[in-house]
């Protein structure tokens, strides 16, 4: 698994565009959790871009576009669009939580702020790829997510993935916040 430390460089976007090799928690919800963890790590580059441009963290118009696209992807995959949009809404909120936390850290200690400015237009395809893979994984895990033991499986896989990514408390909390709608 990739370590959390993502140096925010101009090459970061190209690196993130390629689908990463996932360690695979083995069955369960590991792949879905890993996609969520990948999205949480991208929040760092998004925060850096917004730090440098002064852009707002909240972008309701963009969020509605994403949710509409997810609903359409879900329909095409024969997945309940309400489920897919609920999970994506959690993903978006978790991403904003991490961005807010990072920007707050950088305001307190500007020496920790990123020096380079990633381009949001280069990060969006990364997020779009993750989103499409999340929808596919939601479909693939539909039966498992409806089982009574789903929350236990989700907790176990979340712990493993967070540890594997070396997440700090901010990113771990972001990952946990990305997943509450996964289980039916």
N, C-alpha and C positions, 0 to 999 in steps of 0.2 A: 504494500500500500504506500501511497505517497505520503510523505511527512507533511504536517500542517504548514511549516514555514514556506510560504510562497514569496520569494523575493519579487516584488512588483517591478518587473522590467518590461521593456517593449517586446521582448521575446515571449513573455508569459502568455499572451493571447494565442500565439501559434502553438505553443505547447499544449494549452488547454483545449484547442480545437480537435486534437486527435483524441479519440476515445481511449481512456486509460485501461491498462490491464487491471482487472479487479482481482483481489485476492480470493474473493468468493468465500463467504462465511460457510457455505455448504448447506444447500437446502434453505429452508426457512425464508426469511425476508432479507437476507444479507445483501443481495444485489440491489434491492430497493433502498435499503439503508445506505449502501455505499453511494448510490446516485445522489441521495440527499446530502451525504457528507461532501461529495464533490461540489455540489451546489453551494454548500456552506463555505467551502474554501474559496470559491469564486467571489464570494461576498467581499473578500479582502481586496481583490483587484477592483471591484466595483466601488468600494469605499474609497480607495486611493484615487480613482478617477473623479469621484464626486468631491473629494477633499480638494483636489487641485482646481476643479472648475467652479466649485461653490454650488453645484447642483443640489437640489433638495433630495433627500433620501426617498421620500414618498413621491410617487409619480402615478396618481390614480388612473390617468388615461392609459398609460402603458400597461398597468396592472390589469385593467379591463380588457385590453387587447389580448394579453397573455391568457386570461381566463376564458375568453371567447374561443381562442385557438385551441386551448386544451379541451373544451367542451366538444368542439368539432372533431378533434383527434380521437376523443373517447367514443363518440358516436360511430366513427369509422371502424374503431376497434371492437365495437359491440360491448362497450363498457359503459356503465351508468355515468353520464356526464356530471351528475351531482357529486358523485364520489370523487371523480377526477378533479373537479374544480375545488372541492373542499380540501383535498390533499395539496393541490397547487397553491391555494390561498395560504395554507400553513407554510409551504415552502417559501413563498414570497415574504410572509411576515417574519419567518426565521432569518431570512437573508437580511431584511431591514434591521432586525435586532442586532445581528453581528455588525452590520455597517455602523449603526449608532454607537455600539460599544467601542469599535475601533476608532471612530472619529472622536469620541469622548477621550479616549486614551491619548490620541495625538494632540488634542487641545491642551490636555494637562501636561504633556511632555512632547513639545514640537520636535525634539531631537529624534523621536521614534517614528515620526511621520515619514511616509514614503517619499523618496526624492523624485522618482519618475512617475509620469502620469499615463496610466493605461488609457486606451481609447475605448469608450463604452461601445462604439459601433463594432469593435472587434470582439468584445466580450459577449455581445448579444447572441451571436451564432453559437457560442459555447453553451450559454444558458438554454437556447432553443434545442440544441442537441440533447442536453440533459433532460429537458422537459419531454421531448418525444420518447426518450428511453424510459422515463418515469411512467408515462402513460402505458407503454408496452409492458413494463414490469407490473404495473397495477393489474393489467389484464391477466398476465401470467400467474399472478398470486391470488387471483380472485377467490378461489376455493379456500386457500389457507387463511386469507384475511377474514373469512366468515366463520372460522372455527372458534370455539370457546377459548382455546389456548393462544390465540393470536397475540394478546398483549404480553404474555410471558415470552413468546418467541421474539416479538418486537423488542422488548427490553433487553433480552440476551444479545440479540444481533446488534442493537444500538451500542451496548457496552463494548462489544468486541470491535466494532468499526471505529468508534471514538478512540479506543486505546490504540488500534492499529494506525490511525492517522496521527496519533500523538496530540490530540486536541487539548487545548487549554480549557479552563472553565467557561470562557466566553463561547468558544466554538462548540463545546460539548452541550451547553445550554441551547445554543442555536440548533444543533442537530436534534435534540429532544423536542424542541418547539416545532421542528419541521414535520413531525411524524404523528401527531395526535389523531388525525383522521384516517390513518392507514387501516386500522382494524374496524370492522363493521360493528 
